């Protein structure tokens, strides 16, 4: 078990050497965390390239809910978007508006 990979040197830089070390600990990479699926970090993106990879049930459920909300939105549409970096949310909101054709 790894205590907190976020503080490991090379994690946020998507270090291939760190990903290789992590890959030696397992046989399959299963991501069940929607909140980090977009990050190009060693423990997510690089590791998924080294092992057979899949989405876990929780991640698949989140993706299914997102697909349903975007493909057949029920009106009125409300988006609650949180996070510390407002600048990254502006692009997201712009894409949502175009996607659901408000």
ABEGO torsion letter per residue (X at the ends): XBABAAABBGAAAGBAAAAAAAAAABABBBBABAAAAABBBAAAAAAAAABBBBBBAAAAAAAAAAAAAAABBBOBBBBBBBEABAAAAAAAAAAAAAAAGX
